[in-house]
Amino acid sequence: MKLSLRTLSPSMFIGLTLCFLHNTGLTDGMPVSEIRIGYQRYGTLIFVKARENLEKRLVPLGITIKWQEFVAGVEILEGFKNGDLDFGVVGETPPVFGQAADVPFVYIAYEPPSPQTEAILLPKNSLIQNLADLKGKRIAVHKGTNVHYLLLKALEKAKLGLNEVQIMYMPPYPAGWEALQNGSVEAWAIWDPILADAQLSLGAKILVDGQGLVPGHQFYLSRREFVDQNPKIIDLLMAEIARIGVGIKQYPKAAAKFLAPQTGIKVEVLETAFTRMNTGIQFIGPEVILVQQQIADTFYRVGLIPKRIKVSDAVKLMSPLTVK
């Protein structure tokens, strides 16, 4: 019986992968001595770091892990470009910009859609009622992030051209936060957990979230050379991410309490964000490639990437496990 990794439940994936690693020997043919992982201060991967289960498996084998924190996926792609990373997690838009800039990476896997984890926010006293009211308004967004695509799709839905709003590129914190707070912008496209924090701390209102506009995927990326040389390391990473994802989904409150002291983010902010975040990794298949291609075509059409790209060229199709 053949089981494709793309159709396995997280629990089945964990069991099969660990069995596979145990039977084949984790370090067979692996030249790597250090794994450089890029993460953000939220999501499944930071839990993997905090739990240190990877270190327990790898350090006794002479393999160390260098964890590097980044503000957003755009910066993680820059890390790949500079040769500083072997593995990382990003939203759906940064890989499009990265591939258009010839950054050497491949898609490995993704998390289920979580469109509610990104939104266009308004100050609590804003008089804006709908997307059409954004005409002529100043909107903050971090260029190349997942919410950049959300903003484009929201404007498209409202039949507003890019020249009918004032898009202001800025990092999320402190620039975006302060711009919304002091009124230098009328709207802000942002993602969790900053989204949840702005709602709870500033009383910010959601004008629209990603539902019906964007998929809201998170992608796990790696250097192609690293994947080719270290497939068992990738399997181990995926198994641990899947294991942690199951726990977050089942126990969001406990997950928030665990991660809060690790990040300095309030428990209630993390709990709000985790209830909106879906987990359960899947390997890349035709459906998600098509979705990513649509994003790439959109950014090329509006002139935000310099050339057409073929998303499938940056996909590493992992071999299915076979269970007899």
HELIX and SHEET records of a PDB file:
HELIX    1   1 LEU A    5  THR A    7  5                                   3    
HELIX    2   2 PRO A   10  THR A   24  1                                  15    
HELIX    3   3 THR A   44  ARG A   51  1                                   8    
HELIX    4   4 ASN A   53  LEU A   58  1                                   6    
HELIX    5   5 VAL A   59  LEU A   61  5                                   3    
HELIX    6   6 GLY A   73  LYS A   81  1                                   9    
HELIX    7   7 PRO A   94  ALA A  100  1                                   7    
HELIX    8   8 PRO A  115  THR A  117  5                                   3    
HELIX    9   9 LEU A  131  LEU A  134  5                                   4    
HELIX   10  10 ASN A  146  LYS A  157  1                                  12    
HELIX   11  11 LEU A  162  GLU A  164  5                                   3    
HELIX   12  12 PRO A  172  GLY A  176  3                                   5    
HELIX   13  13 TRP A  177  ASN A  182  1                                   6    
HELIX   14  14 ILE A  194  ASP A  197  1                                   4    
HELIX   15  15 ALA A  198  LEU A  202  3                                   5    
HELIX   16  16 ARG A  224  GLN A  229  1                                   6    
HELIX   17  17 PRO A  231  GLN A  250  1                                  20    
HELIX   18  18 PRO A  252  THR A  263  1                                  12    
HELIX   19  19 VAL A  267  ARG A  276  1                                  10    
HELIX   20  20 PRO A  286  ARG A  301  1                                  16    
HELIX   21  21 VAL A  311  ALA A  314  5                                   4    
SHEET    1   A 6 THR A  64  GLU A  69  0                                        
SHEET    2   A 6 GLU A  34  TYR A  39  1                                        
SHEET    3   A 6 PHE A  87  GLY A  91  1                                        
SHEET    4   A 6 GLN A 218  SER A 222 -1                                        
SHEET    5   A 6 VAL A 106  TYR A 110 -1                                        
SHEET    6   A 6 GLN A 282  PHE A 283 -1                                        
SHEET    1   B 5 GLN A 166  TYR A 169  0                                        
SHEET    2   B 5 ARG A 138  VAL A 141  1                                        
SHEET    3   B 5 ALA A 187  TRP A 191  1                                        
SHEET    4   B 5 GLU A 118  LEU A 122 -1                                        
SHEET    5   B 5 LYS A 205  ASP A 209 -1                                        
END                                                                             
